[in-house]
């Protein structure tokens, strides 16, 4: 897949702009706070209709605008050919049009337009709290598997009802009415997460080998919160922990508390990896996501790289560019023009105050 053009209206700090990349690699350069990340974020929305920076749609709308952000994309797609996609975001709502036709079920477009955003904040996938890792995993799987998204949605709906019953001291018959549904979807979520982790771990090892050039036994390890894989096991688990759940007024065990770890030499990289190793692992995780997307969908993702390589040594920077799949469109940003090892045929755009101007060579 390749972006040909994006037009943004009342999006973040961007009032009205058109950026025509025409399927080429593009590099957006400018000081911090001018709109570089906003552009890459806008491009990433085509994948899961969710920002990699926030879960609040209202923050996507320009504060002094008309209350609605509009995004229009022209793309070249392996399966769909020339395609137009339009998104509209308001507080609490989103709408999608595909080739001029309004999409009634948003799930129909999830994952059809794969992008993979790389951000300096990705280091929190290794160093941060489990919630960020679960969100990464959920968004990655949902982008290629609509059934996962449905299982996850129904799991959280049933979890919310069970927690309400615990908090309000509802009768046992009321609480247990939700538990079979909760257990069914909990088991499905765990099964699909385990499969995804195995596949992503293989791709991560291959990508890291290119970046690091040394065998450091990289591994992505799924850490389920409980040892339960079928609905019956989950029902028994919640029965055994019912008293604690009542005291805490919420469900304490289940896939909503899962985690994963990034490891080198069978040790947690969070504690034992160097700065370069940690950043190389996180880059490899995103590269693994891109390769997995293509493997699952047959569509080559667009790489969105937001000022990510400045803290890497030259060897790892060069390894990152070598690890990219051939013919991948890359749209990147930085406060300085690309380094020598990033010798791609860049189309340079300069940004200031939310205004994008092509650099005339």
C-alpha positions in Angstrom: 0.0 0.0 0.0 1.1 3.6 -0.6 -0.2 7.0 0.3 -0.6 9.3 -2.7 -2.2 12.3 -0.9 -3.6 13.4 2.4 -5.8 16.4 3.1 -6.5 17.5 6.6 -9.1 19.9 7.9 -9.3 21.1 11.6 -7.0 18.3 12.7 -4.9 19.0 15.8 -2.9 22.2 14.9 -3.6 21.9 11.2 -6.4 24.1 9.8 -6.4 23.1 6.2 -3.5 21.4 4.4 -2.9 19.0 1.5 0.3 16.9 1.3 0.9 15.1 -1.9 3.5 12.4 -1.5 2.5 10.5 -4.7 3.6 7.1 -3.4 7.1 8.3 -2.7 9.2 8.2 0.5 8.6 11.5 2.3 10.6 13.2 5.1 9.0 16.0 7.1 11.4 18.3 8.8 10.9 21.1 11.2 11.2 22.2 14.9 9.3 20.3 17.6 5.7 21.3 18.1 5.0 22.3 14.5 2.9 19.4 13.3 5.3 16.6 12.2 3.8 14.0 14.6 0.3 15.2 13.9 0.7 14.3 10.2 2.1 10.9 10.9 -0.7 10.3 13.5 -3.3 11.3 10.9 -1.9 8.8 8.4 -1.9 6.0 11.0 -5.6 6.4 11.6 -6.5 4.6 8.4 -5.5 1.3 10.0 -7.6 1.0 13.2 -9.4 4.4 13.3 -7.6 5.0 16.6 -4.6 7.2 17.4 -1.3 5.7 18.7 -1.1 8.7 21.0 -4.5 9.1 22.6 -7.8 7.3 23.1 -9.8 10.6 23.1 -11.2 11.6 19.8 -11.9 15.2 21.0 -8.1 15.8 21.2 -7.9 15.2 17.4 -10.1 18.2 16.6 -8.5 21.6 16.3 -9.5 23.5 19.4 -10.5 26.7 17.5 -12.1 24.8 14.6 -15.6 23.8 13.8 -15.9 20.9 16.1 -15.1 18.2 13.5 -11.8 17.0 12.1 -11.9 15.7 8.5 -9.2 13.6 6.9 -9.1 12.6 3.2 -6.7 10.0 1.7 -5.8 8.9 -1.8 -4.1 5.5 -1.8 -2.7 2.8 -4.1 -3.7 -0.6 -2.6 -2.6 -4.1 -3.6 -6.1 -5.5 -3.5 -8.4 -2.5 -4.0 -6.3 -0.5 -6.6 -6.7 3.3 -6.5 -8.7 4.1 -3.4 -10.2 7.1 -1.6 -10.8 7.0 2.2 -12.4 9.8 4.2 -12.6 10.0 8.0 -14.5 12.4 10.3 -13.9 12.7 14.0 -16.1 14.5 16.5 -16.2 14.2 20.3 -17.5 10.7 20.9 -18.1 9.7 17.3 -16.3 8.8 14.1 -17.5 8.2 10.5 -15.8 6.6 7.5 -16.4 6.8 3.7 -14.7 4.4 1.3 -14.7 5.5 -2.3 -17.5 7.9 -1.6 -19.8 5.3 0.1 -20.4 5.7 3.8 -19.2 2.6 5.8 -22.0 1.4 8.0 -19.9 -1.1 10.0 -16.5 0.4 11.0 -15.1 -3.1 11.4 -15.3 -3.5 7.6 -12.3 -1.2 7.2 -10.2 -2.2 10.3 -6.8 -3.5 9.1 -7.5 -3.1 5.4 -5.1 -0.1 5.2 -2.1 -1.2 7.3 0.4 1.3 8.7 3.0 0.8 11.4 4.0 3.9 13.5 7.4 4.1 15.0 7.7 6.6 17.8 10.3 7.5 20.5 7.6 6.7 23.0 7.7 3.1 21.9 10.4 2.5 24.5 7.6 2.4 27.0 6.5 -0.9 25.4 9.6 -2.2 27.2 10.0 0.0 30.2 6.4 1.1 30.9 3.4 -0.4 32.6 1.6 -3.5 31.3 -1.4 -1.5 30.0 0.7 0.0 27.2 1.8 -3.5 26.1 -1.7 -4.9 26.2 -2.9 -1.9 24.1 -0.2 -2.5 21.5 -1.1 -6.2 21.4 -4.8 -5.6 21.1 -4.5 -3.0 18.3 -2.0 -5.2 16.4 -4.2 -8.3 16.5 -7.5 -6.4 15.9 -6.0 -4.8 12.8 -5.6 -8.2 11.1 -8.4 -10.2 12.8 -11.9 -8.9 13.1 -12.9 -11.9 15.2 -10.4 -10.9 17.8 -11.8 -7.4 18.1 -15.3 -8.9 18.6 -14.1 -11.3 21.3 -12.3 -8.5 23.0 -15.3 -6.2 22.9 -17.6 -8.8 24.3 -15.1 -9.8 26.9 -14.9 -6.2 28.2 -18.7 -5.8 28.1 -19.2 -8.9 30.3 -16.3 -7.9 32.5 -17.9 -4.5 33.1 -21.1 -6.2 34.1 -19.4 -8.7 36.5 -17.5 -5.8 38.1 -20.7 -3.9 38.5 -22.3 -6.9 40.2 -19.4 -7.2 42.6 -19.4 -3.5 43.5 -23.2 -3.3 44.0 -23.3 -6.6 45.9 -25.7 -8.1 43.5 -27.3 -11.5 44.0 -25.2 -14.5 42.9 -27.7 -15.4 40.2 -27.3 -12.0 38.6 -23.5 -12.1 38.7 -23.2 -15.7 37.4 -25.5 -14.8 34.5 -22.6 -12.9 32.9 -19.8 -15.3 33.7 -20.3 -18.0 30.9 -20.1 -15.2 28.3 -17.1 -13.7 30.1 -15.3 -17.1 30.2 -16.0 -17.9 26.5 -14.5 -14.7 25.3 -11.6 -14.7 27.8 -10.6 -18.1 26.4 -10.8 -16.8 22.8 -8.7 -13.7 23.6 -6.0 -15.7 25.3 -5.9 -18.3 22.5 -5.5 -15.6 19.8 -3.0 -13.6 21.8 -0.8 -16.7 22.2 -0.9 -17.4 18.5 0.0 -13.8 17.7 2.9 -13.7 20.2 4.4 -16.9 18.7 4.3 -15.4 15.2 5.5 -12.0 16.2 8.4 -13.4 18.2 9.7 -15.2 15.1 9.6 -12.0 13.1 11.2 -10.0 15.9 14.2 -12.4 16.1 14.7 -12.0 12.3 14.5 -8.2 12.5 16.7 -7.8 15.5 19.4 -10.0 13.9 19.6 -7.4 11.1 19.7 -4.4 13.4 22.2 -5.8 16.0 24.1 -8.1 13.6 24.9 -10.4 16.6 23.0 -13.3 18.0 21.6 -12.1 21.3 18.7 -14.6 21.4 15.9 -12.0 21.2 12.5 -13.2 22.4 9.0 -11.9 22.8 7.3 -13.8 25.6 3.6 -13.8 26.4 2.8 -13.6 30.1 -0.8 -14.5 30.7 -2.2 -13.4 34.0 -3.6 -16.9 34.7 -3.0 -20.5 33.7 -6.4 -20.9 32.0 -7.1 -21.5 28.4 -10.7 -22.8 28.2 -14.0 -21.4 29.5 -14.4 -24.0 32.2 -10.9 -23.1 33.7 -11.9 -19.5 33.8 -15.2 -20.2 35.5 -13.3 -22.3 38.1 -10.7 -19.5 38.6 -13.3 -16.8 39.3 -15.1 -19.1 41.6 -12.0 -19.8 43.6 -11.1 -16.0 43.8 -14.6 -14.8 44.4 -14.1 -13.6 48.0 -11.1 -11.5 47.0 -13.0 -10.1 44.0 -15.8 -9.1 46.4 -13.4 -7.3 48.7 -11.7 -5.5 45.8 -15.1 -4.9 44.1 -13.6 -6.0 40.7 -12.3 -9.0 38.8 -8.7 -9.4 39.8 -7.6 -12.2 37.5 -8.0 -12.6 33.7 -6.7 -11.5 30.3 -7.4 -7.9 31.2 -4.2 -8.2 33.3 -2.0 -10.0 30.7 1.5 -8.8 29.8 4.4 -9.7 27.6 8.2 -9.2 28.0 11.0 -8.5 25.6 14.1 -10.6 26.4 17.7 -11.1 25.4 19.7 -14.2 26.4 16.5 -15.4 28.2 16.7 -12.4 30.5 14.3 -9.4 30.7 15.8 -6.6 28.6 14.1 -4.1 30.8 16.5 -4.9 33.6 19.6 -6.3 31.8 19.7 -4.7 28.3 21.8 -1.7 27.4 20.2 1.5 26.0 21.1 0.4 22.5 19.8 -3.1 23.0 16.5 -1.9 24.4 15.9 0.6 21.6 16.9 -2.0 19.0 14.4 -4.5 20.5 11.6 -2.0 20.4 12.4 -1.1 16.8 12.4 -4.9 16.0 9.0 -5.3 17.6 7.6 -2.7 15.3 9.4 -4.2 12.3 7.9 -7.6 13.3 4.5 -6.0 13.4 5.0 -4.8 9.8 6.1 -8.2 8.6 3.3 -9.9 10.4 0.7 -7.5 8.9 1.9 -8.3 5.4 2.0 -12.0 6.1 -1.6 -11.9 7.4 -3.2 -9.5 4.9 -1.0 -9.6 1.8 -0.8 -5.8 1.9 2.5 -4.1 2.5 2.2 -1.6 5.4 3.4 2.0 5.2 6.1 2.8 7.8 5.6 6.0 9.8 8.8 6.9 11.5 8.6 9.8 14.0 12.1 11.0 14.8 13.1 7.5 16.1 16.8 6.9 15.2 18.6 9.8 16.9 19.6 7.8 20.0 20.9 4.7 18.1 24.5 4.2 17.1 25.4 4.3 13.4 25.5 0.5 13.1 22.0 0.0 14.5 20.6 2.9 12.4 22.0 1.3 9.3 20.6 -2.0 10.4 17.1 -0.5 10.8 17.0 0.7 7.1 18.3 -2.7 6.0 15.6 -4.5 7.9 12.8 -2.7 6.1 10.9 -4.9 3.6 11.8 -4.0 -0.1 9.6 -1.4 -1.8 8.1 -0.2 1.5 6.9 3.4 1.5 8.4 5.3 4.5 7.1 8.6 5.7 9.4 9.9 8.4 10.0 13.1 10.4 12.8 14.8 12.3 14.2 18.1 13.4 17.1 17.7 10.9 17.3 16.4 7.4 18.0 12.7 7.0 21.4 11.3 7.8 23.7 9.9 5.1 22.8 6.3 5.9 19.2 7.1 5.3 19.9 7.4 1.6 16.4 6.9 0.2 14.9 9.0 -2.6 13.2 11.3 -0.1 10.6 13.9 -1.0 11.3 16.6 1.6 8.5 18.6 3.2 9.1 21.5 5.7 6.5 22.3 8.4 6.0 25.3 10.6 2.8 26.1 12.5 0.8 23.3 10.9 1.7 24.4 7.4 3.5 22.0 5.1 5.6 23.1 2.1 7.5 20.9 -0.3 11.2 21.6 -0.5 12.2 22.5 -4.0 15.3 20.7 -5.0 
